[in-house]
C-alpha cells in the first residue's frame, strides 16, 4: 500500500507539472503524430481556459511550465492543421442527427504599437502594422442556440509585396476563397447532421458561393452588392412593392464592451429573385448565367439610433413560403453573433491574443489555434449555465463526475436558490460548479466568460 501511494503521488506530481495529462475535454486525441505532443496540447488548452490568458507566463504557471509551452509551440509535430482537424473531428461527431448552422467570419490580430521583434508577419488590415488573420467556422445548435464546436479555421498573414488587381486574379488566388473553402469543409464534415445552413456576413457575398454551393448545405448570406437581376432591375429594390409578411422582435447584442443589449422590431418581407451573372465573371461555355435565390429583407422600425439601425438583405437557398418561414430565416441569421462572441473571448475582452509576447509567425498561428479551442470551450460553459442537456463528459472525463458531485455539494447553500438545479451528469451541472468556484453567488446577473475562467482554474 505504501509503494502504491508513492507511485500515485509521483504520478500526480508529474500531472501537476504538465508532464502527464489524462484525456481532457477532447473526445479524440490531438493528431500531432507524437503522443507526448498530443498530451501537451490537451494540457495547454486546459491551462488557457483556466488562466483566461494567452500570455505564456500566465499559461505556464511557472518557469518550467512556460518553457513547456515554448517547446510545444516549437515542436515539428505541432501544427495549425493538426489542431483544427482534431477539433473539427470532435465537432462532427457531436453534430450527427442535429440541425445546425455553420457560421464563418474573419477577424484580424493587429500588433500596432507592439511591432518590435515580430518576425514573419506581413501588413495587417491597415496596410502598415504587422498582423495576421483568423477565419474560423463554428457549429451552433439551432434549437439550443449553443456553440457545439469548431468546424474549421484558416490562419494566415499577407505577403509584404502587394498582390495584383483583384478583378484580374482567379478565385483560387484571392483571400475571398476562404468563404468557399468554409462551405465545402462544413458540407464534408457535417454530412451526418440532420440539416446544415451556412451563415456569413456581407464580405461573403460572392457569386461562386451561390453557384457552387454543395447539395447538402443551405446558405444565408447577407447581401453587400446591389446586384443586377436576370429580368432587369436591381436587387435592393426587388422587394419595394412586396407586402410586409410579419414583424419580429429580436434581442440585439451589444456592439462593444460596456454596452447593453437592446430590443429591435423588424419589418420582414421576402420574395424570389434571379441573380444575373456579374459582368466581372467571364462567361465560359456552359457557365451558369443566373441563379434563383430567396431574398429576405428585415428593416428596423423606429431605431433609437438611426446609424445603428438594422437593415438586412439576406440571400438564401431556403424556400420561403410565408411569414413563419421568413421569420425563421431572420432567427437563423441572428445566430451569426455567436462567432462575434468567439472573437471577443479570444481577443482583448477575453484571452488577450494581441498581448502575447510571441514574435515568430508560425508559433503565433499555433497559439491562435489553441486560443480558438479555449474560446469555444469557454462559451460552451457559459451556454450551459442555464440548463444545457449536453453531458458533462463533453468537457471532463467520466472519472471526474463523482468528485464533481462532491464539490458541488460543498458549494451549495441552505436555500433552494443556492442548490445546483441541474442533473449531476450534465454540462450545466459542471457549468454551475465552475461559476460558483469563480465567485458567482447564485444571485444577480448570470456568470460570464471571466467568471468561468477563474472558476475553471480553481476546479
Phi, psi and omega per residue, in radians:
X1 nan -0.703 3.137
X2 -1.112 -0.759 3.133
X3 -1.110 -0.696 3.130
X4 -1.100 -0.749 3.129
X5 -1.078 -0.701 3.132
X6 -1.090 -0.757 3.132
X7 -1.095 -0.764 3.138
X8 -1.083 -0.781 3.140
X9 -1.077 -0.737 3.114
X10 -1.110 -0.688 3.120
X11 -1.128 -0.752 3.104
X12 -1.089 -0.682 3.115
X13 -1.075 -0.727 3.113
X14 -1.169 -0.648 3.107
X15 -1.104 -0.758 -3.137
X16 -1.075 -0.664 3.140
X17 -1.362 -0.096 3.101
X18 1.535 0.090 -3.123
X19 -1.292 -0.576 3.123
X20 -2.293 2.467 -3.133
X21 -2.455 2.245 3.050
X22 -1.185 2.862 3.136
X23 -1.009 2.179 -3.052
X24 -1.617 -2.274 -2.984
X25 -1.514 0.128 -3.115
X26 -1.829 2.251 -3.121
X27 -1.245 -0.313 3.068
X28 -2.245 2.610 -3.128
X29 -1.294 2.663 3.079
X30 -1.086 2.240 -3.098
X31 -1.471 1.228 -3.065
X32 -1.676 -0.142 -3.104
X33 1.483 -0.051 3.098
X34 -2.538 2.137 -3.024
X35 -1.094 -0.563 3.133
X36 -1.194 -0.700 3.120
X37 -1.200 -0.650 3.097
X38 -1.097 -0.754 3.116
X39 -1.111 -0.695 3.121
X40 -1.138 -0.605 3.117
X41 -1.093 -0.768 3.122
X42 -1.127 -0.737 3.105
X43 -1.060 -0.720 -3.078
X44 -1.162 -0.724 3.107
X45 -1.053 -0.776 3.138
X46 -1.104 -0.672 3.128
X47 -1.155 -0.690 3.140
X48 -1.127 -0.774 3.112
X49 -1.124 -0.730 -3.084
X50 -1.137 -0.736 -3.081
X51 -1.515 -0.326 -3.085
X52 1.144 0.583 -3.041
X53 -2.634 2.728 2.977
X54 -2.008 0.198 3.008
X55 -1.334 2.125 -2.922
X56 -1.085 -0.576 3.127
X57 -1.138 -0.669 3.104
X58 -1.250 -0.740 -3.108
X59 -1.101 -0.773 -3.112
X60 -1.206 -0.555 3.126
X61 1.413 -0.314 3.135
X62 -2.795 3.014 3.106
X63 -1.089 -0.712 3.127
X64 -1.123 -0.730 3.117
X65 -1.133 -0.696 3.114
X66 -1.078 -0.741 3.127
X67 -1.154 -0.583 3.093
X68 -1.106 -0.685 3.089
X69 -1.114 -0.775 3.124
X70 -1.048 -0.718 -3.142
X71 -1.120 -0.689 3.123
X72 -1.118 -0.796 -3.093
X73 -1.166 -0.442 -3.118
X74 -1.651 -0.109 -3.078
X75 -1.143 2.413 3.079
X76 -1.139 -0.269 3.130
X77 -1.526 -0.231 -3.132
X78 -1.496 2.334 3.131
X79 -2.718 2.656 3.054
X80 -1.055 -0.721 -3.097
X81 -1.070 -0.777 -3.138
X82 -1.096 -0.723 3.137
X83 -1.128 -0.859 -3.084
X84 -1.136 -0.732 -3.141
X85 -1.076 -0.684 3.116
X86 -1.122 -0.854 -3.139
X87 -1.104 -0.710 -3.121
X88 -1.174 -0.643 3.117
X89 -1.091 -0.732 3.117
X90 -1.156 -0.740 3.124
X91 -1.074 -0.727 -3.135
X92 -1.040 -0.697 3.118
X93 -1.118 -0.683 -3.108
X94 -1.278 -0.357 -3.091
X95 -1.551 -0.123 -3.099
X96 -0.996 2.188 3.084
X97 1.346 0.034 -3.105
X98 -1.836 2.678 3.038
X99 -1.568 2.074 -3.021
X100 -2.297 2.761 2.906
X101 -1.961 2.426 3.016
X102 -1.803 2.154 -3.052
X103 -2.018 2.286 3.104
X104 -2.229 2.591 3.117
X105 -2.875 2.936 -3.108
X106 -2.067 2.454 3.049
X107 -2.344 2.647 -3.107
X108 -1.921 2.452 2.961
X109 -1.898 1.939 -3.054
X110 -1.979 2.352 -3.091
X111 -1.848 0.671 3.075
X112 -1.041 2.228 -3.095
X113 1.407 -0.077 3.132
X114 -2.343 0.656 -3.026
X115 -1.478 -0.205 -3.043
X116 -1.032 2.290 3.042
X117 1.163 0.153 3.061
X118 -1.244 2.307 -3.070
X119 -2.137 2.393 3.034
X120 1.434 0.156 -3.132
X121 -1.826 2.298 3.046
X122 -1.509 -3.029 -3.124
X123 -1.205 2.568 3.074
X124 -1.445 -2.763 -3.068
X125 -1.114 -0.452 3.140
X126 -1.475 -0.026 3.088
X127 1.370 0.040 -3.093
X128 -2.166 -1.085 -3.018
X129 -1.347 2.538 -3.124
X130 -1.138 2.536 3.129
X131 -3.008 3.117 3.061
X132 -2.575 3.037 -3.000
X133 -2.209 2.547 3.065
X134 -2.119 2.402 3.097
X135 -2.342 1.488 3.127
X136 -1.521 2.773 2.947
X137 -2.124 2.175 3.137
X138 -2.062 2.667 3.075
X139 -1.811 2.367 3.132
X140 -2.244 2.343 3.107
X141 -1.255 2.244 -3.067
X142 -1.176 -0.775 -3.081
X143 -1.209 -0.848 -3.077
X144 -1.506 -0.277 -3.061
X145 1.025 0.460 -3.095
X146 -1.741 2.537 3.099
X147 -1.231 2.172 3.117
X148 -1.555 -0.777 3.137
X149 2.875 -3.069 -3.123
X150 -1.489 2.331 3.110
X151 -1.754 -0.576 -3.139
X152 -2.995 2.953 3.106
X153 -2.886 2.456 2.983
X154 -2.087 2.402 3.121
X155 -2.303 2.206 -3.064
X156 -2.702 2.888 2.995
X157 -2.224 2.732 -3.098
X158 -1.482 2.685 3.086
X159 -1.262 2.748 -3.130
X160 -1.216 -0.494 -3.121
X161 -1.596 2.192 3.131
X162 -1.006 2.476 3.111
X163 -1.421 2.994 -3.114
X164 -1.268 -3.134 3.128
X165 -0.964 2.297 -3.043
X166 -1.008 -0.764 -3.068
X167 -1.203 -0.318 -3.112
X168 -1.593 -0.003 -3.100
X169 -1.856 2.641 3.095
X170 -1.214 2.740 -3.111
X171 -0.982 -0.722 -3.085
X172 -1.151 -0.300 -3.112
X173 -1.652 -0.036 -3.082
X174 -1.750 2.668 3.039
X175 -1.067 -0.499 -3.119
X176 -1.133 -0.189 3.070
X177 -1.058 -0.360 -3.111
X178 -1.083 -0.549 3.122
X179 -1.189 -0.705 3.097
X180 -1.137 -0.794 3.128
X181 -1.078 -0.671 3.122
X182 -1.056 -0.681 3.115
X183 -1.166 -0.815 -3.108
X184 -1.168 -0.636 3.101
X185 -1.132 -0.793 3.138
X186 -1.104 -0.735 3.141
X187 -1.103 -0.667 -3.116
X188 -1.278 -0.836 -3.034
X189 -1.325 -0.535 -3.057
X190 -1.803 0.506 -3.078
X191 -1.093 -0.440 -3.107
X192 -1.665 0.091 3.031
X193 -1.256 2.732 3.135
X194 -1.146 -0.661 3.094
X195 -2.833 2.510 -3.128
X196 -2.289 2.251 3.051
X197 -2.141 2.191 3.086
X198 -1.516 2.270 -3.139
X199 -2.109 2.327 3.133
X200 -2.678 2.769 -3.070
X201 -1.515 -2.950 -2.935
X202 -1.067 -0.520 -3.101
X203 -1.117 -0.339 -3.116
X204 -1.541 0.072 -3.125
X205 -1.268 1.425 -3.025
X206 -2.206 2.357 -3.085
X207 -0.930 -0.801 -3.061
X208 -1.119 -0.450 3.100
X209 -1.122 -0.635 -3.119
X210 -1.390 -0.652 -3.059
X211 -1.466 -0.365 -3.093
X212 -2.069 0.424 -3.136
X213 -1.149 2.243 3.107
X214 -1.020 2.615 -3.056
X215 -1.097 -0.553 -3.077
X216 -1.628 0.331 -3.093
X217 -2.323 2.321 2.991
X218 -1.781 2.809 -3.094
X219 -2.140 2.506 2.839
X220 -2.325 1.849 -3.044
X221 -2.078 2.236 3.066
X222 -1.322 2.164 -3.060
X223 -1.254 2.388 3.089
X224 -1.968 -0.349 -3.017
X225 -2.052 2.359 3.080
X226 -1.387 1.382 -2.986
X227 -1.246 2.738 3.045
X228 -1.337 2.480 3.083
X229 -1.680 2.609 -3.055
X230 -1.084 -0.582 -3.127
X231 -1.624 0.204 -3.072
X232 1.737 2.725 -3.124
X233 1.622 3.114 -3.084
X234 -2.136 2.713 -3.040
X235 -1.077 -0.830 -3.000
X236 -1.148 -0.327 3.123
X237 -1.765 0.058 -3.002
X238 -1.098 -0.527 -3.070
X239 -1.887 0.255 -3.105
X240 -1.012 -0.684 -3.106
X241 -1.693 0.006 -3.119
X242 -1.308 2.568 3.137
X243 -1.301 2.641 3.061
X244 -1.254 2.231 -3.086
X245 -1.472 -0.739 -3.074
X246 -2.914 3.016 3.007
X247 -2.160 2.610 -3.048
X248 -2.447 2.298 3.014
X249 -1.635 2.268 3.098
X250 -2.252 2.749 3.064
X251 -1.653 2.123 -3.126
X252 -1.686 2.027 3.121
X253 -1.108 2.762 3.114
X254 -1.106 2.492 -3.128
X255 -1.418 -0.301 3.114
X256 -2.647 2.760 -3.135
X257 -0.987 2.455 3.121
X258 1.695 -0.354 3.097
X259 -1.466 2.839 3.094
X260 -1.826 2.709 3.021
X261 -1.164 2.747 3.114
X262 -2.450 2.771 3.068
X263 -1.584 2.522 3.077
X264 -2.316 2.388 3.076
X265 -1.760 2.117 -3.058
X266 -1.936 2.368 2.979
X267 -1.645 2.197 -2.966
X268 -2.026 2.310 3.018
X269 -2.221 2.818 3.100
X270 -2.724 2.680 3.100
X271 -3.054 2.805 3.125
X272 -1.417 2.434 3.103
X273 -2.331 2.635 3.099
X274 -2.024 1.828 -3.080
X275 -1.401 2.274 3.116
X276 -1.458 2.621 3.087
X277 -1.076 2.266 -3.136
X278 -1.084 2.555 3.114
X279 -1.135 -0.412 -3.139
X280 -1.269 -0.259 3.118
X281 -1.693 2.072 -3.140
X282 -1.117 2.311 -3.112
X283 -1.553 1.601 3.072
X284 -1.236 2.788 3.094
X285 -0.981 2.267 -3.135
X286 1.464 0.005 -3.118
X287 -1.226 2.623 3.128
X288 -1.168 2.222 -3.107
X289 -1.561 -0.462 -3.139
X290 -2.765 2.854 3.105
X291 -2.437 2.367 -3.118
X292 -1.653 2.222 -3.122
X293 -2.356 3.042 3.018
X294 -1.849 2.302 3.066
X295 -1.790 2.129 3.070
X296 -1.999 2.160 -3.077
X297 -1.994 2.311 3.115
X298 -2.270 2.060 -3.123
X299 -2.076 2.274 -3.124
X300 -1.285 2.386 3.126
X301 -1.695 2.240 3.108
X302 0.878 1.039 3.114
X303 -1.200 2.547 3.113
X304 -1.141 -0.544 3.098
X305 -2.299 1.888 -3.096
X306 -0.956 -0.504 -3.137
X307 -1.201 -0.433 -3.141
X308 -1.848 0.230 -3.109
X309 -1.122 2.449 3.109
X310 -1.353 2.269 3.054
X311 -2.507 1.613 -3.075
X312 -1.829 2.296 2.922
X313 -2.084 1.850 -3.003
X314 -1.862 2.174 3.054
X315 -1.695 2.210 -3.068
X316 -2.406 2.648 3.032
X317 -1.522 -0.132 3.082
X318 -1.239 2.407 2.990
X319 -1.267 2.489 3.128
X320 -2.198 1.900 -3.040
X321 -1.939 0.265 3.127
X322 2.992 -3.031 -3.052
X323 -1.109 -0.745 -3.099
X324 -1.119 -0.754 -3.138
X325 -1.148 -0.666 3.118
X326 -1.156 -0.740 3.126
X327 -1.133 -0.580 3.127
X328 -1.161 -0.632 3.083
X329 -1.066 -0.712 3.102
X330 -1.123 -0.749 3.130
X331 -1.079 -0.693 3.132
X332 -1.192 -0.784 -3.128
X333 -1.112 -0.562 3.123
X334 -1.010 -0.463 3.141
X335 -1.200 -0.186 3.117
X336 -1.009 -0.476 -3.132
X337 -1.103 -0.281 3.138
X338 -1.111 -0.597 3.129
X339 -1.286 -0.465 3.028
X340 -1.131 -0.619 3.095
X341 -1.153 -0.635 3.076
X342 -1.074 -0.781 3.141
X343 -1.108 -0.712 3.110
X344 -1.119 -0.715 3.129
X345 -1.158 -0.448 -3.122
X346 -1.508 -0.557 -2.965
X347 -1.790 -2.534 -2.932
X348 -1.070 -0.476 -3.136
X349 -1.467 -0.009 -3.108
X350 -2.477 -1.778 -3.031
X351 -1.334 -0.295 3.062
X352 1.198 0.849 -3.133
X353 -1.002 -0.596 -3.126
X354 -1.126 -0.343 -3.069
X355 -1.585 -0.014 -3.121
X356 -1.105 2.565 -3.131
X357 -1.589 0.014 3.131
X358 -1.069 2.486 -3.098
X359 -1.915 -0.554 -3.021
X360 -1.434 2.316 -3.050
X361 -1.051 -0.810 -3.072
X362 -1.073 -0.733 3.125
X363 -1.236 -0.591 3.058
X364 -1.064 -0.726 -3.117
X365 -1.136 -0.721 3.127
X366 -1.125 -0.752 3.103
X367 -1.097 -0.670 3.114
X368 -1.106 -0.687 3.102
X369 -1.124 -0.721 3.082
X370 -1.150 -0.622 3.097
X371 -1.129 -0.669 3.070
X372 -1.059 -0.743 3.105
X373 -1.043 -0.764 -3.116
X374 -1.221 -0.676 3.128
X375 -1.102 -0.737 3.119
X376 -1.126 -0.738 -3.128
X377 -1.140 -0.668 3.091
X378 -1.073 -0.758 3.131
X379 -1.163 -0.562 3.076
X380 -1.081 -0.705 3.103
X381 -1.169 -0.697 3.116
X382 -1.142 -0.738 3.120
X383 -1.065 -0.630 -3.031
X384 -1.347 -0.190 -2.998
X385 -1.089 -0.453 -3.054
X386 -1.749 0.183 3.035
X387 2.057 0.657 3.113
X388 -1.099 2.372 3.115
X389 -1.382 -0.084 -3.104
X390 -1.121 2.583 -3.107
X391 -1.267 2.620 3.103
X392 -1.100 -0.439 -3.130
X393 -1.194 -0.089 2.955
X394 -1.152 -0.366 -3.049
X395 -2.172 -0.388 -3.117
X396 -2.385 2.856 3.099
X397 -1.227 2.609 3.077
X398 -0.977 -0.561 -3.123
X399 -1.118 -0.316 -3.095
X400 -1.584 -0.040 -3.078
X401 -1.174 -0.714 3.141
X402 -1.160 -0.849 3.055
X403 -1.047 -0.620 3.134
X404 -1.088 -0.709 3.118
X405 -1.117 -0.674 3.121
X406 -1.157 -0.723 3.116
X407 -1.107 -0.723 3.134
X408 -1.041 -0.771 -3.141
X409 -1.068 -0.647 -3.119
X410 -1.230 -0.336 -3.106
X411 -1.683 -0.186 -3.080
X412 -1.369 2.593 3.086
X413 -1.769 -2.908 -3.066
X414 -1.477 -0.441 -3.083
X415 -1.554 2.816 3.133
X416 -1.070 -0.625 3.140
X417 -1.106 -0.446 -3.085
X418 -1.690 0.176 3.076
X419 -1.683 2.586 3.053
X420 -1.297 1.969 -3.010
X421 -1.501 0.003 -2.969
X422 -1.754 2.723 3.070
X423 -1.027 2.412 -3.024
X424 -1.058 -0.351 -3.119
X425 -1.748 0.149 -3.064
X426 -1.641 2.754 3.072
X427 -1.147 -0.539 3.099
X428 -1.111 -0.642 3.087
X429 -1.068 -0.805 3.104
X430 -1.096 -0.725 -3.135
X431 -1.099 -0.710 3.128
X432 -1.077 -0.790 3.123
X433 -1.083 -0.788 -3.136
X434 -1.063 -0.760 -3.138
X435 -1.131 -0.709 3.131
X436 -1.129 -0.709 3.102
X437 -1.171 -0.442 3.133
X438 -1.457 -0.012 3.070
X439 1.891 0.007 3.118
X440 -1.213 2.394 -3.034
X441 -1.822 0.225 3.141
X442 1.353 -0.057 3.136
X443 -2.145 3.048 3.110
X444 1.259 -2.766 -3.068
X445 -1.266 2.695 -3.127
X446 -1.082 2.675 3.134
X447 -1.173 2.484 3.135
X448 -1.891 -2.974 -3.088
X449 -0.999 -0.703 -3.100
X450 -1.146 -0.714 3.080
X451 -1.080 -0.726 3.132
X452 -1.129 -0.672 3.085
X453 -0.999 -0.899 -3.098
X454 -1.124 -0.702 3.127
X455 -1.134 -0.704 -3.134
X456 -1.157 -0.618 3.100
X457 -1.072 -0.788 3.131
X458 -1.187 -0.695 3.140
X459 -1.075 nan nan
